[in-house]
C-alpha cells in the first residue's frame, strides 16, 4: 500500500467527505469522528510519502494515474503526481494543520453552524483534499481544477458564518474567480505554445525550442502570476483577505488562515522553478528589483494596517498580508551576476530557502495564533483587545500558547519565526538587498508592539470590573482571588500541540532546511528537475 500513498493521501479525506455527506444525513453525530479519521489517515499517508521521497536516490517520486506512465507514453499524456522534498513537507503541513483545526472545531461548529455539521465537515474535508491536490499535482490544468475545488469549498465555509461573513465571502468569490480565470488563460497560452500540460513537459519544450523569448510565453507568465498573486493575497491584491478570514466561522478561520495563502505561495514557487524555470524567471525577465520593492511595500503596509486594528482576529489577518510579502520578496532575491556565472540555484536566489522554510514556519505560527485567538474569544465573548483584560489570570494555558505564537511572529528564538526570518535576512544580505532586510526588521518591531499591546491588556487589565464604591483593599482582594477558568480540553489539546509545533519547527530547523536545500539543489538551471 505504501507505493500508493501519493494518491491515498488525497483519497482519504475525499472518501471521508463522501461519508460525512451520506451518513451525516442520517446520523449527524458521525460527521466529526469521520472527519478526524479521514485526516489522521491523510497525515499517515503524507508521512509515508515523505519517507519514500527521503529514501529515493533522486529525492523525488512520480505517481502516474491510470497507468499512463512516462516510460510507455510521452510525458504529459495522463495525470502525474510528483513529490519532491518541497511538496512532501508541505503535504505533511497541510494534513497536520487540518487535523488540529478539525480537533479544535468540535465545540465551535455545533454552536456556529447548528444542524449543519455534516455539510460543514464535508466542505472542510474537500478543502483539505483540494489543498493537497494543488500541492502534489504535476499537471498545470489539473492544478486549476484543484484550485477551484479548494476555492469553492473555502467560499462556502466562510459564507456559513454571519451575514457579514456572507458578504465577505461574496467579495472573495469575485476576486477568486478573477484570479482563477487569469491562471487558466495563462495555462491556455502555454498549451498553445508547447502542446503539453505537464509542468516539467512544459518547461522542457520551452527550453528545447527556445521559446522563452516568445511574447506568448511572457503573456502567459503575466496572466498566471496575476492570478496567483490574487489567490495568495499579495498586496495590493489583498483587499479580500481581512474581511474573509476575520468574519469566517471560528473553525474555518483556523484552517484557511494557516494554509490557503501558504499553499498558494508554494504554487508560485512551483510555477517559477518547474514550469517557467529559473533561467527565465531570473534571467530573461530580470524582475528581481521591482518585485522585491513591491514585497517591501506589502510587508510594511500589512504591518502598519495591523496597528490600526482593535479586533484580534482582524489584526492577525493583516499580519498574514505582511507574511506573504516576506515569502514573495524572498523568492525574488537575486545575487548580482549569479546567473551569468552559472552558479547553483541556491547561490543565484539565496532567498528561496527562507521562502520555502517560511511556508512551514508561517503555517505553524498562524495556526497557533488563530487557535489561541479563538480560545481567547471563547472565554471573553468578544474579539476586541480591550475585552481581553485579566485573561492571564483566568486562562493561563491559553495565554501561554498565545505568547509562543506571538514570540514566533516577532522572531524570538528558539521559535520557528526566528529561523525563517534569519534565512530571509541572510538571503537579503547575500543578494545585497539591505532594504528588504530592513523591512523585515521593521515589521518584527511592529509585531512586537502589536503583541505586547495584547499582552498588556491580558496581563495588566483588571478583571472582573470592580464597582467604584469599593475601597482599594477590597479591589486588591478580588483581583487576587480571580479563579482560573480555562478552556475545555477539546480546545486546549490542539492549541498546545500547535504551540509545540511552533517550537519544534524551530528546534529542527536545520533538518527541515536541509531537506529544502536538497530540493533547491535538484532544480537544474538548464533542464527542469
C-alpha positions in Angstrom: 0.0 0.0 0.0 2.9 2.4 0.7 3.7 2.8 -3.0 0.2 4.2 -3.5 0.4 6.7 -0.7 0.7 9.7 -3.1 -2.9 9.1 -4.2 -4.2 7.6 -1.0 -3.3 10.9 0.9 -6.0 12.6 -1.3 -8.5 9.7 -1.4 -8.6 9.5 2.5 -10.2 13.0 3.0 -12.2 12.7 -0.2 -13.8 9.4 0.9 -14.3 10.8 4.4 -16.1 13.8 2.8 -18.4 11.4 0.9 -19.0 9.5 4.2 -19.9 12.7 6.0 -22.3 13.7 3.2 -24.1 10.4 3.1 -24.0 9.1 6.7 -24.4 12.6 8.2 -27.8 12.9 6.7 -29.0 10.0 8.8 -26.7 10.3 11.8 -25.4 13.8 12.4 -23.1 12.8 15.2 -20.9 10.7 12.9 -19.6 13.7 10.9 -16.9 14.7 13.4 -15.4 11.3 14.0 -15.4 10.6 10.3 -13.5 13.9 9.7 -10.9 13.1 12.3 -10.4 9.6 11.0 -10.0 10.8 7.4 -7.5 13.4 8.4 -5.5 11.0 10.5 -5.3 8.6 7.5 -4.3 11.5 5.3 -1.5 12.5 7.7 -0.3 8.9 7.8 -0.1 8.7 4.0 1.6 12.1 3.8 4.3 10.9 6.3 4.7 7.7 4.2 5.1 9.7 1.1 7.8 11.9 2.8 9.7 8.8 3.8 9.6 7.5 0.2 10.9 10.8 -1.1 13.7 10.8 1.5 14.7 7.2 0.6 14.6 7.9 -3.1 18.0 8.3 -4.8 16.7 11.4 -6.6 14.7 12.6 -3.6 11.6 12.7 -5.9 8.9 10.2 -6.9 6.2 10.2 -9.6 2.9 8.5 -9.5 1.0 8.2 -12.8 -2.7 7.7 -12.5 -4.4 5.1 -14.8 -1.1 3.5 -15.9 -0.2 6.4 -18.2 3.5 6.4 -17.2 6.3 8.3 -18.7 8.1 5.1 -19.8 5.4 3.9 -22.2 3.9 7.2 -23.1 5.2 10.7 -23.8 5.3 12.9 -20.7 2.1 15.0 -20.5 -0.3 12.2 -21.5 -2.4 11.4 -18.4 -2.1 12.9 -15.0 1.1 12.7 -12.9 1.5 13.3 -9.2 5.1 14.3 -8.5 6.5 14.6 -5.0 9.9 16.1 -4.1 11.3 17.4 -0.9 9.5 20.7 -1.0 5.9 19.5 -1.6 6.4 16.4 0.6 7.0 18.7 3.5 4.1 21.0 2.5 1.8 17.9 2.3 2.6 16.9 5.9 2.0 20.5 7.0 -1.4 20.6 5.3 -2.5 17.3 6.9 -1.2 18.3 10.3 -2.8 21.7 10.3 -6.1 20.4 9.0 -6.2 17.7 11.7 -5.6 20.2 14.5 -8.1 22.6 13.1 -10.7 19.7 12.9 -10.0 18.7 16.5 -10.4 22.3 17.6 -13.7 22.6 15.8 -15.6 20.2 18.0 -17.0 22.9 20.3 -17.4 25.6 17.7 -19.1 24.0 14.7 -22.3 22.9 16.6 -22.6 26.4 18.1 -21.9 28.5 15.0 -23.4 26.3 12.3 -26.2 24.4 14.2 -27.8 21.5 12.4 -25.3 21.8 9.5 -22.4 19.8 10.9 -22.4 17.2 8.2 -22.4 19.8 5.4 -19.7 21.8 7.2 -17.4 18.9 7.7 -18.0 17.7 4.1 -16.7 21.1 2.9 -13.9 21.1 5.4 -12.6 17.7 4.1 -13.0 18.8 0.5 -10.9 21.9 1.2 -8.2 19.7 2.7 -8.4 17.5 -0.4 -8.1 20.4 -2.8 -5.1 21.9 -1.0 -3.3 18.5 -1.0 -4.1 18.1 -4.7 -2.8 21.6 -5.5 0.5 20.6 -3.8 1.0 17.2 -5.3 -0.2 17.5 -8.9 2.3 17.9 -11.7 -0.3 18.9 -14.3 -1.0 22.6 -14.9 -4.7 22.2 -15.8 -5.3 19.7 -13.0 -3.9 22.4 -10.7 -6.6 24.8 -12.0 -9.3 22.2 -11.2 -7.9 21.6 -7.7 -7.6 25.4 -7.1 -11.2 25.7 -7.8 -12.1 22.7 -5.5 -10.2 24.4 -2.7 -11.6 27.9 -3.5 -15.3 26.8 -3.9 -15.2 24.9 -0.6 -13.4 27.9 1.0 -16.1 30.3 -0.2 -18.9 28.1 1.2 -17.1 27.6 4.6 -16.7 31.3 5.0 -20.3 32.1 4.0 -21.7 29.7 6.6 -20.9 32.3 9.2 -22.8 35.5 9.9 -24.4 37.8 7.3 -21.2 39.9 7.3 -19.3 36.7 6.6 -21.6 36.0 3.6 -20.8 39.5 2.2 -17.1 38.9 2.8 -17.4 35.5 1.0 -19.1 37.2 -2.0 -16.1 39.6 -2.3 -13.8 36.6 -2.0 -15.8 34.8 -4.8 -15.4 37.8 -7.1 -11.6 38.2 -6.5 -11.0 34.4 -6.5 -12.9 33.9 -9.8 -10.8 36.7 -11.4 -7.6 35.1 -10.2 -8.6 31.6 -11.4 -9.6 33.0 -14.8 -6.3 34.7 -15.2 -4.5 31.5 -14.3 -6.5 29.4 -16.7 -5.9 31.8 -19.6 -2.2 31.7 -18.9 -2.2 27.9 -19.0 -4.1 28.0 -22.3 -1.3 30.2 -23.8 1.3 27.7 -22.6 -0.6 24.8 -24.0 -0.9 26.5 -27.4 2.9 27.1 -27.5 4.0 23.7 -26.0 1.3 21.2 -26.6 1.7 19.9 -23.0 0.0 20.4 -19.7 2.6 18.5 -17.7 4.7 21.0 -15.7 8.1 19.5 -16.4 7.0 18.8 -20.0 6.1 22.5 -20.5 9.5 23.6 -19.2 11.3 21.1 -21.4 9.5 22.2 -24.5 10.1 25.9 -23.7 13.8 25.3 -23.2 14.4 22.9 -26.1 12.6 25.1 -28.6 14.0 28.4 -27.4 10.5 29.8 -26.6 11.5 31.8 -23.5 11.7 34.9 -25.7 8.2 34.4 -27.1 5.7 37.2 -26.4 3.0 34.5 -25.8 5.1 33.0 -23.0 5.5 36.4 -21.5 1.7 37.0 -21.6 1.2 33.5 -20.1 3.6 34.4 -17.3 1.8 37.7 -16.6 -1.6 36.0 -16.5 -0.6 33.1 -14.4 1.2 35.2 -11.8 -1.5 37.8 -11.7 -4.0 35.0 -10.9 -1.7 33.5 -8.2 -0.9 36.9 -6.6 -4.7 37.4 -6.1 -5.0 33.9 -4.6 -2.2 34.4 -2.2 -3.3 38.0 -1.3 -0.1 39.7 -2.4 -0.5 43.4 -1.7 -2.2 45.4 -3.2 -4.3 42.4 -4.5 -5.2 41.5 -0.9 -8.3 43.6 -0.1 -10.5 40.5 0.1 -8.5 38.7 2.8 -9.1 40.7 6.1 -12.9 40.5 5.8 -13.0 36.9 4.6 -10.7 35.5 7.3 -11.8 37.6 10.3 -15.6 37.1 9.7 -15.4 33.4 8.9 -16.7 30.9 11.4 -14.1 30.1 14.0 -13.1 26.6 12.7 -12.9 27.9 9.1 -10.5 30.7 10.1 -8.3 28.1 11.8 -7.8 26.2 8.6 -7.9 28.8 5.8 -5.6 31.3 7.5 -2.7 28.9 8.1 -3.0 27.1 4.8 -4.6 28.8 1.8 -2.0 31.6 1.3 0.9 29.3 2.1 -0.2 26.7 -0.4 -0.6 29.5 -3.0 3.0 30.6 -2.3 4.1 27.0 -2.9 2.2 27.0 -6.2 4.0 30.3 -7.1 7.4 28.6 -6.4 6.4 25.6 -8.5 5.5 27.8 -11.4 8.7 29.8 -11.1 11.1 26.8 -10.8 9.4 23.9 -12.5 7.2 25.4 -15.3 9.0 28.6 -16.4 12.4 27.7 -15.0 14.9 29.9 -13.1 16.7 30.7 -16.3 13.6 32.5 -17.5 12.4 34.0 -14.2 15.8 35.2 -13.0 17.4 35.7 -16.4 15.0 36.6 -19.2 12.6 38.6 -17.1 15.0 40.3 -14.7 12.2 41.4 -12.4 14.1 41.0 -9.2 14.4 44.7 -8.5 10.8 45.8 -8.8 9.4 42.6 -7.2 11.5 43.0 -4.1 10.3 46.6 -3.7 6.7 45.6 -4.1 7.2 43.0 -1.4 8.7 45.6 0.9 5.6 47.8 0.4 3.5 44.7 1.1 5.4 43.9 4.3 5.2 47.5 5.6 1.6 48.0 4.5 0.3 44.8 6.2 2.2 45.6 9.4 1.1 49.2 9.6 -2.6 48.4 8.9 -2.4 45.8 11.6 -1.5 48.6 14.0 -4.8 50.3 13.4 -7.0 47.3 14.3 -8.8 46.9 17.6 -10.1 43.4 16.8 -7.7 40.5 17.5 -8.6 38.3 14.5 -8.6 41.2 12.1 -5.2 42.3 13.4 -3.9 38.8 12.6 -5.3 38.8 9.1 -3.2 41.9 8.2 -0.1 40.2 9.6 -0.8 37.4 7.0 -0.6 40.0 4.3 2.8 41.1 5.6 4.0 37.5 5.8 3.0 36.9 2.2 5.3 39.9 1.4 8.1 38.1 3.3 7.7 35.0 1.1 7.2 36.7 -2.3 10.1 39.0 -1.7 12.4 36.2 -0.6 11.6 34.2 -3.7 12.7 37.1 -5.9 16.0 37.9 -4.2 18.8 37.5 -6.8 22.5 37.8 -6.4 24.2 40.2 -8.9 25.6 38.3 -11.8 24.9 34.9 -10.3 23.0 33.6 -13.3 25.7 34.7 -15.8 28.3 32.9 -13.7 26.3 29.7 -14.0 26.1 29.2 -10.2 23.7 26.8 -8.4 20.1 27.9 -7.9 20.7 28.3 -4.2 23.6 30.7 -4.9 21.6 32.6 -7.5 18.4 33.1 -5.5 19.5 32.9 -1.8 16.1 33.9 -0.5 14.4 30.7 -1.8 15.5 28.7 1.2 13.9 31.3 3.5 10.7 31.4 1.5 10.4 27.6 1.5 11.1 27.4 5.2 8.7 30.2 5.9 5.9 28.3 4.3 6.2 25.7 7.0 7.0 28.2 9.7 4.2 30.6 9.0 1.7 27.8 8.8 2.7 26.8 12.3 2.7 30.3 13.7 -0.6 31.3 12.1 -2.3 28.1 13.2 -1.2 28.7 16.8 -2.3 32.4 16.8 -5.7 31.7 15.3 -6.4 28.8 17.6 -5.3 31.0 20.6 -7.4 33.9 19.4 -10.4 31.7 19.1 -9.8 30.3 22.6 -9.4 33.8 24.0 -12.7 34.9 22.3 -14.4 31.8 23.7 -13.6 33.0 27.2 -14.4 36.7 26.7 -17.2 36.5 24.2 -15.5 39.3 22.2 -12.6 39.8 19.9 -11.9 43.4 20.9 -8.5 43.9 22.5 -9.8 45.9 25.5 -12.1 42.9 26.3 -9.1 40.6 26.9 -8.5 42.1 30.3 -7.5 39.6 33.0 -7.1 36.6 30.7 -3.7 35.7 32.1 -5.3 35.0 35.4 -8.3 33.3 34.1 -6.8 31.2 31.3 -3.0 30.9 31.8 -2.5 27.9 29.5 -4.4 29.6 26.6 -2.3 32.8 27.1 1.0 30.8 27.3 0.2 29.3 23.9 -0.7 32.7 22.5 2.7 34.1 23.7 4.5 31.2 22.0 2.8 32.2 18.7 3.4 35.9 19.3 7.1 35.4 20.0 7.4 33.3 16.8 5.7 36.1 14.8 8.1 38.6 16.4 11.1 36.4 15.6 12.4 35.3 19.0 14.5 32.1 19.3 14.0 29.2 19.6 10.7 29.5 17.8 10.4 28.8 14.1 9.7 32.5 13.3 13.3 33.4 14.3 14.9 30.9 11.9 12.6 31.8 9.0 13.5 35.4 9.4 17.1 34.5 9.8 17.1 32.7 6.5 15.3 35.5 4.8 17.6 38.2 6.2 20.7 36.2 5.3 19.4 35.8 1.8 18.8 39.6 1.6 22.4 40.2 2.7 23.8 37.8 0.2 21.7 39.4 -2.6 22.8 42.9 -1.5 19.2 43.9 -0.8 19.6 45.7 2.5 16.3 47.4 2.1 14.5 44.1 2.2 16.3 43.1 5.4 15.4 46.5 7.0 11.7 45.9 6.1 11.8 42.6 7.8 13.3 44.1 11.0 10.8 47.0 11.0 8.0 44.5 10.6 9.3 42.5 13.5 9.4 45.6 15.7 5.8 46.4 14.7 4.8 42.9 15.6 6.4 43.3 19.0 4.3 46.5 19.5 1.1 44.7 18.4 1.5 41.6 20.6 2.7 43.4 23.7 -0.4 45.6 23.4 -2.5 42.4 23.6 -0.3 41.1 26.5 -0.7 44.4 28.3 -4.5 44.1 28.2 -4.5 40.4 29.1 -1.9 40.7 32.0 -2.3 44.1 33.5 -6.0 44.7 32.8 -8.3 44.3 35.7 -10.9 41.5 35.7 -13.6 41.5 36.8 -14.6 45.1 36.9 -14.9 46.5 40.4 -17.6 48.9 41.4 -16.2 52.4 42.2 -17.8 52.4 45.7 -15.5 49.6 46.8 -12.4 50.5 48.7 -8.9 49.7 47.4 -8.3 46.8 49.7 -11.5 45.1 48.5 -10.4 45.6 44.9 -7.0 44.2 45.6 -8.6 41.2 47.4 -10.9 40.5 44.5 -8.1 40.7 41.9 -6.1 38.1 43.9 -9.0 35.7 44.2 -9.9 35.6 40.5 -10.3 31.8 39.8 -8.7 30.0 36.9 -11.3 29.3 34.3 -9.5 27.5 31.5 -10.9 26.4 28.1 -12.0 22.8 27.9 -9.6 20.0 26.8 -11.1 19.9 23.3 -9.8 23.4 22.8 -6.6 23.2 24.8 -5.2 20.0 23.3 -4.9 21.2 19.7 -3.8 24.6 20.9 -0.9 23.1 23.0 0.0 20.8 20.1 0.2 23.9 17.7 2.4 25.8 20.2 4.6 22.7 20.5 4.8 22.6 16.7 6.0 26.2 16.6 8.9 25.4 18.9 9.6 22.0 17.2 9.8 23.5 13.7 12.3 26.0 15.2 14.4 23.4 17.0 14.6 21.1 13.9 15.2 24.0 11.5 18.5 22.5 10.3 16.8 19.2 9.3 13.9 21.0 7.6 16.3 23.4 5.8 18.5 20.5 4.8 15.5 18.8 3.1 14.6 22.0 1.3 18.2 22.5 0.2 18.0 19.1 -1.5 15.0 20.3 -3.5 16.8 23.6 -4.5 19.9 21.7 -5.5 17.8 19.3 -7.6 16.4 22.1 -9.7 18.6 22.3 -12.8 19.4 25.6 -14.4 19.1 24.2 -17.8 16.6 21.3 -18.0 13.9 21.1 -15.4 14.2 18.9 -12.4 
